[in-house]
Amino acid sequence: MKFHNINEDVVISKVDEIFEFIQKQGNPEHFCFSEQCRLDTICYVLNRVEPHYIVSSSGVARFGLDTTERRQLKIDVTALVYDAIKKVTQNTRSFPMAYLGPALEDSPVFNIPTILGKFLNGVNFAPMVDAKLELRLDGKLTPMIDERWQNPYKLVSDNPGIFSFWPSPVPTEALGIRQVFKFVISAEKEGFETVHHFFEAEAMSEAQRHSAFSMDRSISLYDLYMFPVGGEDDFQV
């Protein structure tokens, strides 16, 4: 057998078990149980659980023993799942996606790269939290590829300072056309100067839209900074 992170199985099983349990209780807190929320919950937990790789059937057998380590893992995963359900639901409610990309027919498109970056405090270089970001193209809020990608985007404590946008493909009339798209990211936070960062993304028209994320098709912006209103001299670190 190939190597496998067996903790993935533990997490997925526990998420499905807890989802089923809460739904049987009538879901009194109205948590989100869509397939996308389920996947987001699984990713949240897996990013916080150390992987446990196995390469043989004997590894499966050893892991299956009811050891203290395995019991503790189940306890930790359970707590993380409940935490993830609350955060995923809150995030879903906080960012209703009103700017979905247009439905595309069988026509060539410009697949815009994913846009990644980080905002830092310009005085103490700490990652920014609770700042609102907007990505605009030609003065308009840029539609995202689907509801999993938010625009506006809010920097949160779980992923401090880091932002990501994946614009929806732009339809065009022919294949093989190269075009430069001029974007601006605006960042706002109470007590800080508003930032407008201008940059360009180049794309070649293709026959089909990309549907799977890939780091090979992304733009990583250099670190961006926000400064307190009134200047550095008035800010206490």
HELIX and SHEET records of a PDB file:
HELIX    1   1 ILE A    6  LYS A   24  1                                  19    
HELIX    2   2 GLU A   35  LEU A   46  1                                  12    
HELIX    3   3 SER A   57  GLY A   64  1                                   8    
HELIX    4   4 THR A   68  SER A   94  1                                  27    
HELIX    5   5 MET A  215  ARG A  217  5                                   3    
HELIX    6   6 GLU A  232  ASP A  234  5                                   3    
SHEET    1   A 2 HIS A   4  ASN A   5  0                                        
SHEET    2   A 2 TYR A  53  ILE A  54 -1                                        
SHEET    1   B 6 LYS A 140  LEU A 141  0                                        
SHEET    2   B 6 LYS A 132  LEU A 137 -1                                        
SHEET    3   B 6 ARG A 178  GLU A 188 -1                                        
SHEET    4   B 6 VAL A 195  GLU A 206 -1                                        
SHEET    5   B 6 VAL A 109  PHE A 110 -1                                        
SHEET    6   B 6 VAL A 170  PRO A 171 -1                                        
SHEET    1   C 3 ILE A 162  PHE A 165  0                                        
SHEET    2   C 3 THR A 114  ASN A 121 -1                                        
SHEET    3   C 3 SER A 218  SER A 220  1                                        
SHEET    1   D 3 ILE A 162  PHE A 165  0                                        
SHEET    2   D 3 THR A 114  ASN A 121 -1                                        
SHEET    3   D 3 LEU A 224  MET A 226  1                                        
SHEET    1   E 3 LYS A 140  LEU A 141  0                                        
SHEET    2   E 3 LYS A 132  LEU A 137 -1                                        
SHEET    3   E 3 TYR A 153  LYS A 154 -1                                        
END                                                                             
